[in-house]
């Protein structure tokens, strides 16, 4: 799977991962939940493989983008009916 395939895969998985972490780890703070989401996404995506095959040339920037995507999805979920339940 090429880089774009991996990127789209993690983006489509993020809402499910976020909801799972929210439901399972309600006692954690926001930054702890974010770290857990990023870790799960990393395992799912197998970042080590992507980095070793040079698909990702700047892991720090990739991780920062992943955190921003997480924050954006959390904002959307919090603004939706999901948050109101």
Secondary structure by P-SEA (a helix, b strand, c coil): ccaaaaaaaaaaaaaaaaaaaaaacccccaaaaaaaaaaaaaaaaaaaaaaaacccccaaaaaaaaaaaaaaaaaaaaacccccc
